Amino acid sequence: MPKGQKTLGRKMPNPIDIEVGKRIRVYRQQAGLSQTQLGDALKLTFQQVQKYEKGVNRVAPSRLEVIARACGVPVSVFMPSLDGQKDKGGPLPFAELQIHGAQDLLAAYGKIKNSKVRAALVALADEMVGHV
């Protein structure tokens, strides 16, 4: 659907705003912050944070700066055009990181020191995907 087109009287969110919102949610969760806590840092309600995370409301650059500081990440992580993923042709991982348990799994994977064990875990996951 073209940018800014309306459906049933509502303006559809811009895909970039949706992607920025997904990234806000992922990094907020990684930082262990609730929507209320992030809202407090922004002097907003948790409902406004929800709207940001869904891409319904656009996030001003000054607010992105506050969000980045609260989450302990550089502001550039929120901008899809700055991360280079699009140029590689691969999907951005942020949709998958929103799946319940995905961040915990990734954190546990990062703690595995043995490269052979990590490779075996990836092979097991690939095998499981092939049999679903």
N, CA, C and O atoms as a GROMACS GRO file, in nm:
protein
  528
    1MET      N    1   0.084  -0.116   0.000
    1MET     CA    2   0.000   0.000   0.000
    1MET      C    3   0.089   0.124   0.000
    1MET      O    4   0.184   0.128   0.078
    2PRO      N    5   0.063   0.224  -0.084
    2PRO     CA    6   0.148   0.342  -0.092
    2PRO      C    7   0.155   0.417   0.040
    2PRO      O    8   0.063   0.413   0.123
    3LYS      N    9   0.267   0.486   0.058
    3LYS     CA   10   0.292   0.561   0.180
    3LYS      C   11   0.181   0.663   0.203
    3LYS      O   12   0.144   0.738   0.112
    4GLY      N   13   0.129   0.666   0.324
    4GLY     CA   14   0.030   0.763   0.362
    4GLY      C   15  -0.112   0.732   0.317
    4GLY      O   16  -0.203   0.811   0.344
    5GLN      N   17  -0.134   0.619   0.250
    5GLN     CA   18  -0.268   0.584   0.204
    5GLN      C   19  -0.356   0.549   0.323
    5GLN      O   20  -0.310   0.492   0.422
    6LYS      N   21  -0.483   0.584   0.311
    6LYS     CA   22  -0.576   0.559   0.421
    6LYS      C   23  -0.655   0.431   0.396
    6LYS      O   24  -0.692   0.401   0.282
    7THR      N   25  -0.682   0.358   0.502
    7THR     CA   26  -0.765   0.239   0.497
    7THR      C   27  -0.870   0.254   0.605
    7THR      O   28  -0.838   0.273   0.723
    8LEU      N   29  -0.997   0.245   0.566
    8LEU     CA   30  -1.109   0.256   0.660
    8LEU      C   31  -1.097   0.382   0.747
    8LEU      O   32  -1.124   0.378   0.866
    9GLY      N   33  -1.055   0.493   0.685
    9GLY     CA   34  -1.046   0.619   0.756
    9GLY      C   35  -0.921   0.636   0.839
    9GLY      O   36  -0.904   0.740   0.903
   10ARG      N   37  -0.834   0.537   0.841
   10ARG     CA   38  -0.711   0.548   0.920
   10ARG      C   39  -0.591   0.548   0.827
   10ARG      O   40  -0.586   0.475   0.728
   11LYS      N   41  -0.495   0.630   0.861
   11LYS     CA   42  -0.371   0.636   0.784
   11LYS      C   43  -0.284   0.516   0.823
   11LYS      O   44  -0.264   0.489   0.941
   12MET      N   45  -0.234   0.446   0.724
   12MET     CA   46  -0.149   0.330   0.750
   12MET      C   47  -0.009   0.377   0.792
   12MET      O   48   0.043   0.472   0.735
   13PRO      N   49   0.051   0.312   0.892
   13PRO     CA   50   0.186   0.350   0.933
   13PRO      C   51   0.287   0.329   0.820
   13PRO      O   52   0.274   0.236   0.741
   14ASN      N   53   0.384   0.414   0.815
   14ASN     CA   54   0.494   0.402   0.720
   14ASN      C   55   0.578   0.281   0.760
   14ASN      O   56   0.603   0.261   0.878
   15PRO      N   57   0.623   0.199   0.662
   15PRO     CA   58   0.704   0.080   0.695
   15PRO      C   59   0.831   0.113   0.774
   15PRO      O   60   0.875   0.032   0.856
   16ILE      N   61   0.889   0.228   0.750
   16ILE     CA   62   1.009   0.265   0.827
   16ILE      C   63   0.972   0.293   0.971
   16ILE      O   64   1.046   0.255   1.062
   17ASP      N   65   0.858   0.359   0.994
   17ASP     CA   66   0.813   0.384   1.132
   17ASP      C   67   0.785   0.253   1.204
   17ASP      O   68   0.813   0.240   1.324
   18ILE      N   69   0.730   0.155   1.131
   18ILE     CA   70   0.705   0.023   1.190
   18ILE      C   71   0.837  -0.043   1.227
   18ILE      O   72   0.849  -0.101   1.336
   19GLU      N   73   0.935  -0.036   1.139
   19GLU     CA   74   1.066  -0.098   1.166
   19GLU      C   75   1.135  -0.030   1.284
   19GLU      O   76   1.192  -0.097   1.369
   20VAL      N   77   1.131   0.102   1.289
   20VAL     CA   78   1.189   0.175   1.402
   20VAL      C   79   1.121   0.131   1.531
   20VAL      O   80   1.188   0.110   1.632
   21GLY      N   81   0.989   0.118   1.528
   21GLY     CA   82   0.915   0.074   1.646
   21GLY      C   83   0.955  -0.065   1.692
   21GLY      O   84   0.970  -0.090   1.812
   22LYS      N   85   0.974  -0.157   1.596
   22LYS     CA   86   1.019  -0.292   1.631
   22LYS      C   87   1.153  -0.288   1.701
   22LYS      O   88   1.177  -0.358   1.799
   23ARG      N   89   1.241  -0.203   1.649
   23ARG     CA   90   1.374  -0.192   1.708
   23ARG      C   91   1.368  -0.131   1.848
   23ARG      O   92   1.442  -0.173   1.938
   24ILE      N   93   1.281  -0.033   1.866
   24ILE     CA   94   1.265   0.025   2.000
   24ILE      C   95   1.223  -0.085   2.098
   24ILE      O   96   1.277  -0.095   2.208
   25ARG      N   97   1.127  -0.167   2.057
   25ARG     CA   98   1.079  -0.274   2.146
   25ARG      C   99   1.190  -0.373   2.180
   25ARG      O  100   1.208  -0.409   2.296
   26VAL      N  101   1.265  -0.416   2.079
   26VAL     CA  102   1.372  -0.514   2.101
   26VAL      C  103   1.477  -0.458   2.196
   26VAL      O  104   1.515  -0.525   2.292
   27TYR      N  105   1.523  -0.336   2.172
   27TYR     CA  106   1.629  -0.280   2.257
   27TYR      C  107   1.576  -0.242   2.395
   27TYR      O  108   1.650  -0.249   2.493
   28ARG      N  109   1.449  -0.203   2.404
   28ARG     CA  110   1.390  -0.177   2.536
   28ARG      C  111   1.388  -0.305   2.618
   28ARG      O  112   1.424  -0.306   2.735
   29GLN      N  113   1.344  -0.415   2.554
   29GLN     CA  114   1.339  -0.543   2.625
   29GLN      C  115   1.479  -0.591   2.662
   29GLN      O  116   1.499  -0.643   2.771
   30GLN      N  117   1.576  -0.574   2.572
   30GLN     CA  118   1.713  -0.615   2.603
   30GLN      C  119   1.768  -0.538   2.723
   30GLN      O  120   1.845  -0.591   2.802
   31ALA      N  121   1.726  -0.412   2.734
   31ALA     CA  122   1.772  -0.330   2.847
   31ALA      C  123   1.696  -0.361   2.975
   31ALA      O  124   1.728  -0.308   3.081
   32GLY      N  125   1.594  -0.447   2.966
   32GLY     CA  126   1.516  -0.484   3.084
   32GLY      C  127   1.419  -0.375   3.128
   32GLY      O  128   1.382  -0.369   3.245
   33LEU      N  129   1.379  -0.290   3.035
   33LEU     CA  130   1.288  -0.181   3.068
   33LEU      C  131   1.145  -0.217   3.030
   33LEU      O  132   1.121  -0.279   2.927
   34SER      N  133   1.051  -0.179   3.114
   34SER     CA  134   0.910  -0.192   3.079
   34SER      C  135   0.871  -0.072   2.994
   34SER      O  136   0.946   0.026   2.985
   35GLN      N  137   0.755  -0.079   2.932
   35GLN     CA  138   0.706   0.036   2.856
   35GLN      C  139   0.684   0.156   2.950
   35GLN      O  140   0.707   0.270   2.912
   36THR      N  141   0.641   0.128   3.072
   36THR     CA  142   0.621   0.234   3.170
   36THR      C  143   0.752   0.302   3.206
   36THR      O  144   0.760   0.424   3.214
   37GLN      N  145   0.857   0.221   3.227
   37GLN     CA  146   0.988   0.278   3.262
   37GLN      C  147   1.044   0.363   3.147
   37GLN      O  148   1.098   0.471   3.171
   38LEU      N  149   1.030   0.315   3.025
   38LEU     CA  150   1.076   0.394   2.911
   38LEU      C  151   0.991   0.520   2.898
   38LEU      O  152   1.043   0.628   2.870
   39GLY      N  153   0.862   0.506   2.919
   39GLY     CA  154   0.774   0.622   2.917
   39GLY      C  155   0.814   0.727   3.021
   39GLY      O  156   0.811   0.847   2.993
   40ASP      N  157   0.851   0.680   3.139
   40ASP     CA  158   0.896   0.773   3.244
   40ASP      C  159   1.020   0.849   3.199
   40ASP      O  160   1.032   0.970   3.224
   41ALA      N  161   1.114   0.780   3.134
   41ALA     CA  162   1.235   0.846   3.085
   41ALA      C  163   1.203   0.951   2.978
   41ALA      O  164   1.271   1.052   2.966
   42LEU      N  165   1.096   0.924   2.902
   42LEU     CA  166   1.054   1.015   2.796
   42LEU      C  167   0.952   1.119   2.844
   42LEU      O  168   0.914   1.209   2.769
   43LYS      N  169   0.907   1.104   2.970
   43LYS     CA  170   0.799   1.186   3.026
   43LYS      C  171   0.671   1.168   2.943
   43LYS      O  172   0.601   1.264   2.911
   44LEU      N  173   0.642   1.042   2.911
   44LEU     CA  174   0.524   1.002   2.835
   44LEU      C  175   0.456   0.886   2.905
   44LEU      O  176   0.512   0.827   2.998
   45THR      N  177   0.338   0.852   2.861
   45THR     CA  178   0.267   0.736   2.915
   45THR      C  179   0.315   0.610   2.844
   45THR      O  180   0.373   0.616   2.736
   46PHE      N  181   0.290   0.495   2.906
   46PHE     CA  182   0.326   0.370   2.842
   46PHE      C  183   0.246   0.350   2.714
   46PHE      O  184   0.291   0.283   2.622
   47GLN      N  185   0.127   0.409   2.707
   47GLN     CA  186   0.046   0.398   2.585
   47GLN      C  187   0.116   0.465   2.468
   47GLN      O  188   0.109   0.416   2.355
   48GLN      N  189   0.182   0.578   2.493
   48GLN     CA  190   0.256   0.646   2.386
   48GLN      C  191   0.374   0.558   2.341
   48GLN      O  192   0.404   0.551   2.222
   49VAL      N  193   0.440   0.493   2.436
   49VAL     CA  194   0.550   0.402   2.400
   49VAL      C  195   0.495   0.288   2.314
   49VAL      O  196   0.559   0.247   2.217
   50GLN      N  197   0.377   0.236   2.349
   50GLN     CA  198   0.313   0.132   2.267
   50GLN      C  199   0.291   0.181   2.125
   50GLN      O  200   0.318   0.108   2.029
   51LYS      N  201   0.244   0.303   2.110
   51LYS     CA  202   0.220   0.359   1.977
   51LYS      C  203   0.350   0.373   1.899
   51LYS      O  204   0.353   0.348   1.779
   52TYR      N  205   0.458   0.412   1.967
   52TYR     CA  206   0.589   0.418   1.902
   52TYR      C  207   0.629   0.279   1.854
   52TYR      O  208   0.673   0.262   1.741
   53GLU      N  209   0.615   0.180   1.942
   53GLU     CA  210   0.659   0.044   1.911
   53GLU      C  211   0.578  -0.019   1.798
   53GLU      O  212   0.630  -0.104   1.726
   54LYS      N  213   0.454   0.021   1.782
   54LYS     CA  214   0.371  -0.030   1.672
   54LYS      C  215   0.389   0.049   1.544
   54LYS      O  216   0.341   0.008   1.438
   55GLY      N  217   0.459   0.162   1.553
   55GLY     CA  218   0.478   0.246   1.434
   55GLY      C  219   0.359   0.335   1.405
   55GLY      O  220   0.356   0.401   1.301
   56VAL      N  221   0.262   0.338   1.495
   56VAL     CA  222   0.143   0.421   1.475
   56VAL      C  223   0.181   0.569   1.483
   56VAL      O  224   0.134   0.649   1.403
   57ASN      N  225   0.265   0.604   1.580
   57ASN     CA  226   0.314   0.740   1.593
   57ASN      C  227   0.463   0.743   1.560
   57ASN      O  228   0.539   0.655   1.599
   58ARG      N  229   0.502   0.845   1.487
   58ARG     CA  230   0.643   0.862   1.455
   58ARG      C  231   0.720   0.911   1.576
   58ARG      O  232   0.666   0.981   1.662
   59VAL      N  233   0.847   0.873   1.581
   59VAL     CA  234   0.933   0.912   1.692
   59VAL      C  235   1.024   1.025   1.645
   59VAL      O  236   1.098   1.010   1.548
   60ALA      N  237   1.019   1.136   1.715
   60ALA     CA  238   1.106   1.249   1.682
   60ALA      C  239   1.251   1.212   1.711
   60ALA      O  240   1.278   1.134   1.803
   61PRO      N  241   1.345   1.267   1.635
   61PRO     CA  242   1.488   1.237   1.659
   61PRO      C  243   1.532   1.266   1.802
   61PRO      O  244   1.613   1.192   1.858
   62SER      N  245   1.480   1.372   1.863
   62SER     CA  246   1.518   1.403   2.002
   62SER      C  247   1.469   1.294   2.097
   62SER      O  248   1.536   1.265   2.196
   63ARG      N  249   1.354   1.235   2.068
   63ARG     CA  250   1.303   1.125   2.151
   63ARG      C  251   1.386   0.998   2.128
   63ARG      O  252   1.412   0.922   2.221
   64LEU      N  253   1.426   0.975   2.002
   64LEU     CA  254   1.511   0.858   1.973
   64LEU      C  255   1.641   0.866   2.053
   64LEU      O  256   1.692   0.764   2.100
   65GLU      N  257   1.693   0.986   2.068
   65GLU     CA  258   1.816   1.005   2.145
   65GLU      C  259   1.794   0.963   2.291
   65GLU      O  260   1.880   0.897   2.349
   66VAL      N  261   1.682   1.002   2.349
   66VAL     CA  262   1.650   0.965   2.488
   66VAL      C  263   1.629   0.814   2.498
   66VAL      O  264   1.676   0.751   2.593
   67ILE      N  265   1.559   0.756   2.402
   67ILE     CA  266   1.536   0.612   2.400
   67ILE      C  267   1.669   0.537   2.392
   67ILE      O  268   1.691   0.439   2.464
   68ALA      N  269   1.757   0.584   2.305
   68ALA     CA  270   1.889   0.520   2.290
   68ALA      C  271   1.967   0.524   2.421
   68ALA      O  272   2.025   0.424   2.462
   69ARG      N  273   1.967   0.640   2.487
   69ARG     CA  274   2.038   0.652   2.615
   69ARG      C  275   1.977   0.559   2.719
   69ARG      O  276   2.049   0.493   2.794
   70ALA      N  277   1.844   0.553   2.725
   70ALA     CA  278   1.777   0.467   2.823
   70ALA      C  279   1.809   0.320   2.798
   70ALA      O  280   1.820   0.242   2.893
   71CYS      N  281   1.823   0.283   2.672
   71CYS     CA  282   1.850   0.143   2.636
   71CYS      C  283   1.999   0.110   2.631
   71CYS      O  284   2.038  -0.006   2.619
   72GLY      N  285   2.082   0.213   2.640
   72GLY     CA  286   2.227   0.191   2.638
   72GLY      C  287   2.282   0.152   2.502
   72GLY      O  288   2.376   0.074   2.492
   73VAL      N  289   2.221   0.206   2.396
   73VAL     CA  290   2.265   0.175   2.259
   73VAL      C  291   2.282   0.304   2.181
   73VAL      O  292   2.227   0.408   2.219
   74PRO      N  293   2.359   0.301   2.071
   74PRO     CA  294   2.368   0.420   1.986
   74PRO      C  295   2.236   0.443   1.913
   74PRO      O  296   2.166   0.348   1.879
   75VAL      N  297   2.204   0.567   1.888
   75VAL     CA  298   2.078   0.601   1.823
   75VAL      C  299   2.068   0.541   1.683
   75VAL      O  300   1.958   0.517   1.633
   76SER      N  301   2.180   0.516   1.620
   76SER     CA  302   2.181   0.462   1.483
   76SER      C  303   2.118   0.323   1.474
   76SER      O  304   2.076   0.284   1.365
   77VAL      N  305   2.111   0.248   1.583
   77VAL     CA  306   2.053   0.113   1.576
   77VAL      C  307   1.904   0.115   1.543
   77VAL      O  308   1.848   0.014   1.502
   78PHE      N  309   1.841   0.231   1.559
   78PHE     CA  310   1.698   0.240   1.532
   78PHE      C  311   1.667   0.270   1.386
   78PHE      O  312   1.551   0.263   1.345
   79MET      N  313   1.769   0.303   1.308
   79MET     CA  314   1.745   0.345   1.170
   79MET      C  315   1.783   0.235   1.071
   79MET      O  316   1.901   0.204   1.054
   80PRO      N  317   1.683   0.177   1.006
   80PRO     CA  318   1.709   0.067   0.912
   80PRO      C  319   1.805   0.105   0.800
   80PRO      O  320   1.883   0.022   0.755
   81SER      N  321   1.798   0.228   0.754
   81SER     CA  322   1.883   0.269   0.642
   81SER      C  323   2.029   0.285   0.681
   81SER      O  324   2.114   0.296   0.593
   82LEU      N  325   2.059   0.287   0.810
   82LEU     CA  326   2.196   0.306   0.855
   82LEU      C  327   2.267   0.177   0.890
   82LEU      O  328   2.389   0.178   0.910
   83ASP      N  329   2.195   0.066   0.898
   83ASP     CA  330   2.259  -0.057   0.946
   83ASP      C  331   2.316  -0.145   0.837
   83ASP      O  332   2.384  -0.244   0.868
   84GLY      N  333   2.292  -0.113   0.711
   84GLY     CA  334   2.351  -0.190   0.602
   84GLY      C  335   2.286  -0.323   0.574
   84GLY      O  336   2.323  -0.388   0.477
   85GLN      N  337   2.191  -0.367   0.654
   85GLN     CA  338   2.128  -0.497   0.633
   85GLN      C  339   2.053  -0.503   0.500
   85GLN      O  340   2.054  -0.606   0.433
   86LYS      N  341   1.990  -0.393   0.463
   86LYS     CA  342   1.910  -0.392   0.342
   86LYS      C  343   1.998  -0.420   0.220
   86LYS      O  344   1.955  -0.489   0.127
   87ASP      N  345   2.119  -0.367   0.220
   87ASP     CA  346   2.209  -0.386   0.107
   87ASP      C  347   2.255  -0.530   0.093
   87ASP      O  348   2.293  -0.572  -0.016
   88LYS      N  349   2.254  -0.606   0.200
   88LYS     CA  350   2.299  -0.746   0.197
   88LYS      C  351   2.192  -0.840   0.145
   88LYS      O  352   2.218  -0.957   0.119
   89GLY      N  353   2.071  -0.789   0.131
   89GLY     CA  354   1.963  -0.870   0.076
   89GLY      C  355   1.899  -0.964   0.176
   89GLY      O  356   1.803  -1.033   0.142
   90GLY      N  357   1.948  -0.968   0.298
   90GLY     CA  358   1.893  -1.057   0.399
   90GLY      C  359   1.785  -0.988   0.479
   90GLY      O  360   1.780  -0.866   0.484
   91PRO      N  361   1.700  -1.066   0.542
   91PRO     CA  362   1.595  -1.005   0.624
   91PRO      C  363   1.653  -0.946   0.751
   91PRO      O  364   1.751  -0.997   0.805
   92LEU      N  365   1.592  -0.841   0.798
   92LEU     CA  366   1.634  -0.785   0.926
   92LEU      C  367   1.588  -0.878   1.037
   92LEU      O  368   1.478  -0.931   1.029
   93PRO      N  369   1.669  -0.899   1.140
   93PRO     CA  370   1.635  -0.996   1.243
   93PRO      C  371   1.536  -0.947   1.347
   93PRO      O  372   1.499  -1.022   1.437
   94PHE      N  373   1.491  -0.824   1.338
   94PHE     CA  374   1.411  -0.768   1.445
   94PHE      C  375   1.274  -0.831   1.460
   94PHE      O  376   1.222  -0.838   1.571
   95ALA      N  377   1.215  -0.877   1.353
   95ALA     CA  378   1.086  -0.945   1.366
   95ALA      C  379   1.102  -1.074   1.445
   95ALA      O  380   1.020  -1.105   1.530
   96GLU      N  381   1.208  -1.148   1.418
   96GLU     CA  382   1.232  -1.273   1.489
   96GLU      C  383   1.265  -1.250   1.635
   96GLU      O  384   1.232  -1.332   1.720
   97LEU      N  385   1.332  -1.138   1.666
   97LEU     CA  386   1.368  -1.109   1.804
   97LEU      C  387   1.247  -1.075   1.890
   97LEU      O  388   1.257  -1.072   2.013
   98GLN      N  389   1.133  -1.048   1.828
   98GLN     CA  390   1.012  -1.019   1.904
   98GLN      C  391   0.937  -1.145   1.942
   98GLN      O  392   0.844  -1.139   2.022
   99ILE      N  393   0.974  -1.260   1.887
   99ILE     CA  394   0.912  -1.387   1.922
   99ILE      C  395   0.947  -1.419   2.067
   99ILE      O  396   1.062  -1.409   2.108
  100HIS      N  397   0.846  -1.459   2.144
  100HIS     CA  398   0.866  -1.488   2.286
  100HIS      C  399   0.980  -1.589   2.304
  100HIS      O  400   0.976  -1.697   2.247
  101GLY      N  401   1.080  -1.554   2.383
  101GLY     CA  402   1.192  -1.642   2.414
  101GLY      C  403   1.312  -1.623   2.323
  101GLY      O  404   1.420  -1.673   2.354
  102ALA      N  405   1.296  -1.553   2.212
  102ALA     CA  406   1.406  -1.540   2.116
  102ALA      C  407   1.525  -1.465   2.176
  102ALA      O  408   1.640  -1.504   2.154
  103GLN      N  409   1.499  -1.359   2.250
  103GLN     CA  410   1.609  -1.284   2.309
  103GLN      C  411   1.681  -1.365   2.416
  103GLN      O  412   1.803  -1.356   2.430
  104ASP      N  413   1.605  -1.446   2.491
  104ASP     CA  414   1.668  -1.532   2.591
  104ASP      C  415   1.756  -1.637   2.524
  104ASP      O  416   1.867  -1.665   2.569
  105LEU      N  417   1.705  -1.692   2.414
  105LEU     CA  418   1.782  -1.792   2.340
  105LEU      C  419   1.911  -1.731   2.286
  105LEU      O  420   2.018  -1.791   2.295
  106LEU      N  421   1.900  -1.612   2.229
  106LEU     CA  422   2.019  -1.545   2.176
  106LEU      C  423   2.119  -1.513   2.286
  106LEU      O  424   2.240  -1.528   2.266
  107ALA      N  425   2.070  -1.469   2.400
  107ALA     CA  426   2.159  -1.439   2.513
  107ALA      C  427   2.232  -1.565   2.560
  107ALA      O  428   2.351  -1.561   2.588
  108ALA      N  429   2.160  -1.677   2.569
  108ALA     CA  430   2.222  -1.803   2.609
  108ALA      C  431   2.324  -1.848   2.505
  108ALA      O  432   2.433  -1.894   2.540
  109TYR      N  433   2.290  -1.834   2.378
  109TYR     CA  434   2.383  -1.870   2.270
  109TYR      C  435   2.512  -1.790   2.282
  109TYR      O  436   2.622  -1.843   2.264
  110GLY      N  437   2.499  -1.662   2.313
  110GLY     CA  438   2.617  -1.577   2.326
  110GLY      C  439   2.708  -1.616   2.441
  110GLY      O  440   2.826  -1.580   2.442
  111LYS      N  441   2.655  -1.688   2.538
  111LYS     CA  442   2.735  -1.731   2.653
  111LYS      C  443   2.810  -1.862   2.628
  111LYS      O  444   2.896  -1.900   2.708
  112ILE      N  445   2.778  -1.930   2.520
  112ILE     CA  446   2.847  -2.056   2.488
  112ILE      C  447   2.985  -2.023   2.435
  112ILE      O  448   2.999  -1.957   2.332
  113LYS      N  449   3.086  -2.068   2.504
  113LYS     CA  450   3.225  -2.035   2.467
  113LYS      C  451   3.281  -2.130   2.361
  113LYS      O  452   3.366  -2.089   2.281
  114ASN      N  453   3.236  -2.253   2.360
  114ASN     CA  454   3.290  -2.354   2.269
  114ASN      C  455   3.228  -2.338   2.130
  114ASN      O  456   3.107  -2.353   2.113
  115SER      N  457   3.312  -2.307   2.030
  115SER     CA  458   3.261  -2.283   1.894
  115SER      C  459   3.199  -2.408   1.833
  115SER      O  460   3.108  -2.398   1.751
  116LYS      N  461   3.246  -2.526   1.872
  116LYS     CA  462   3.187  -2.650   1.819
  116LYS      C  463   3.047  -2.671   1.874
  116LYS      O  464   2.958  -2.718   1.802
  117VAL      N  465   3.027  -2.636   1.999
  117VAL     CA  466   2.894  -2.648   2.059
  117VAL      C  467   2.798  -2.549   1.993
  117VAL      O  468   2.683  -2.582   1.964
  118ARG      N  469   2.847  -2.427   1.969
  118ARG     CA  470   2.763  -2.328   1.900
  118ARG      C  471   2.725  -2.377   1.761
  118ARG      O  472   2.609  -2.366   1.720
  119ALA      N  473   2.822  -2.432   1.688
  119ALA     CA  474   2.795  -2.484   1.553
  119ALA      C  475   2.696  -2.600   1.558
  119ALA      O  476   2.609  -2.611   1.472
  120ALA      N  477   2.709  -2.686   1.659
  120ALA     CA  478   2.616  -2.800   1.673
  120ALA      C  479   2.475  -2.750   1.703
  120ALA      O  480   2.377  -2.806   1.653
  121LEU      N  481   2.464  -2.646   1.783
  121LEU     CA  482   2.333  -2.590   1.815
  121LEU      C  483   2.267  -2.530   1.690
  121LEU      O  484   2.147  -2.548   1.670
  122VAL      N  485   2.344  -2.462   1.609
  122VAL     CA  486   2.292  -2.405   1.484
  122VAL      C  487   2.249  -2.519   1.391
  122VAL      O  488   2.144  -2.511   1.328
  123ALA      N  489   2.331  -2.624   1.381
  123ALA     CA  490   2.297  -2.737   1.296
  123ALA      C  491   2.168  -2.804   1.345
  123ALA      O  492   2.082  -2.841   1.266
  124LEU      N  493   2.156  -2.818   1.477
  124LEU     CA  494   2.034  -2.877   1.533
  124LEU      C  495   1.911  -2.790   1.499
  124LEU      O  496   1.807  -2.842   1.460
  125ALA      N  497   1.924  -2.659   1.513
  125ALA     CA  498   1.813  -2.570   1.482
  125ALA      C  499   1.777  -2.579   1.334
  125ALA      O  500   1.660  -2.584   1.299
  126ASP      N  501   1.877  -2.582   1.246
  126ASP     CA  502   1.853  -2.595   1.102
  126ASP      C  503   1.781  -2.726   1.072
  126ASP      O  504   1.690  -2.730   0.990
  127GLU      N  505   1.821  -2.833   1.138
  127GLU     CA  506   1.759  -2.963   1.120
  127GLU      C  507   1.613  -2.960   1.167
  127GLU      O  508   1.525  -3.016   1.101
  128MET      N  509   1.590  -2.895   1.280
  128MET     CA  510   1.454  -2.887   1.332
  128MET      C  511   1.363  -2.807   1.240
  128MET      O  512   1.247  -2.842   1.223
  129VAL      N  513   1.414  -2.702   1.180
  129VAL     CA  514   1.334  -2.621   1.086
  129VAL      C  515   1.296  -2.706   0.965
  129VAL      O  516   1.185  -2.692   0.913
  130GLY      N  517   1.384  -2.790   0.920
  130GLY     CA  518   1.357  -2.875   0.804
  130GLY      C  519   1.252  -2.981   0.832
  130GLY      O  520   1.194  -3.035   0.738
  131HIS      N  521   1.225  -3.011   0.958
  131HIS     CA  522   1.130  -3.116   0.993
  131HIS      C  523   0.998  -3.064   1.052
  131HIS      O  524   0.919  -3.141   1.106
  132VAL      N  525   0.977  -2.934   1.041
  132VAL     CA  526   0.854  -2.878   1.098
  132VAL      C  527   0.739  -2.894   1.002
  132VAL      O  528   0.627  -2.853   1.031
   0.00000   0.00000   0.00000
